[in-house]
């Protein structure tokens, strides 16, 4: 079984510190760029401005040994298993981000709001619905 992930690109963002980054794109996350490796540019060929996509990232700065967290880093909340949270700290730190495409320029996709920090690897992009309106 091959479980090799390929880094398709990198997030470019003004966010640099995971501790101060928004937890969700709806919490005033700034615009960001998904800079694709030129080898994968053809895979993004049919994406369109205004389209909603799911961006999968690899939280490269996450604590992979973490199994429990205080939700939203709030110490007044009880420890909770990471599989019940959206914490980036987890055994396989895969991020899932629902975003809208604001612009496309060759191998650079600008999205309206993304809470991932600068340098975060992009591991997949999927449409919220395919071009035929199905999921």
N, C-alpha and C positions, 0 to 999 in steps of 0.2 A: 504494500500500500504506500503510495507516494503522497506525503503531506507537505510537500514543499510549497511555500507561498512565494509568489513573485511580486516584488515591489513594482507597481505600475507607474508610480509617480510620488510626488511629495507635496504636502500642504505648505503654502507660503502664506503667513499670517503675521499680523502685528502682535498676536498673543505669543508670549515666550515662556511663561511660568504656569505650569498646570495648577498650582495652588491658588492662583488668582484668576484663572480662566473661568468663563461662565460654565455652568454645568450642562446647559441645554442651549441650542441655537435660539430659542425663544427668550433667553435672558440677556438680551443686548449683545449677542455675539456679533463680531464684526464681519464684513465681507472677507473672503479669502480666495486664494487661487489654488487650483489643483494643477500642478505642473507635471504633465505626463512625460514619461520616458518616450522619446521619439519612436521606439520600437512598438509602442502600443497606441500610437496616434490613430491608426486605421480602426481600432476597436471603438473609438469615440466618434467616428465619422457621422453617425446619424443622430447624435444628441442635438438638441435645439435650445436656443435661448427661451426662457420662460418655463421650460420643462422641470418638473420635480424629479429628483433622483435620490437614490440611497447611496451614500458613500461609505464604504467600509475602510476603516483605518486600523493600523497596528499601533497601539499606545506604547511606543518604544520606551517611554520613561516610567511606565507603570511598575508596581511591585507585584511580581508574578507569584510570590509565595503567599500573598494575602488571600485569606479565605473568609474573613469577616471584617465588616466595616461599620462605623457609625454612619447611617444614611446622611448624605449631603454634608459629611464631615462635622455633624452636629453631635457633640459629646453628650448632650442630654437625651439623645435617642439611644436605644439599646443596640448592642452589637447585632448585626444581621448578616447572614450568609450572602456573599457577593452575588450569587446567582439570583437573588431576590432584589438586586439593586442595579443601577446603571453605572456603578463605580468603575473607573478605568483600571483600578488595582484588582487583578484577578489572574487565575492561572494562564488563560489565553486572552491577552488584553486586546480584543477586537472591539473597535469602536463602530457604532452605527449612527449615521447622521442623515436626517431628511433635510435636503436643501433644494433651493431653486437656482437654476442656472441664470446668471445675469449677463454673461458674455462668453464668447468662445473666440479665441485667437490662436489658430494653429494648435499647438499642443498645450495650451493654457486655457483652463476652464475657470472662469470667475463665478463664485457662488455668493448669494446674498448674505448669508450668515452661517458661520461655522465655528464651533467651540473648540476645535482641535488646535494645538499649538504649532508654531512654525517648526518645520522639519519632520512632522508626523508622516510616516509612510502611508500611501494609499494602496490598498490591496484589492479593491474591487469597486465597481460602479454599476448600479442597476437602476433601470427606470422604475418609477412608482407604478406605472402601467406601460405596457409595450405600445408600439405604434398602432396596434389594432384595438386599443382600449381595454385589453385584458391584463390581468396581473400574473 
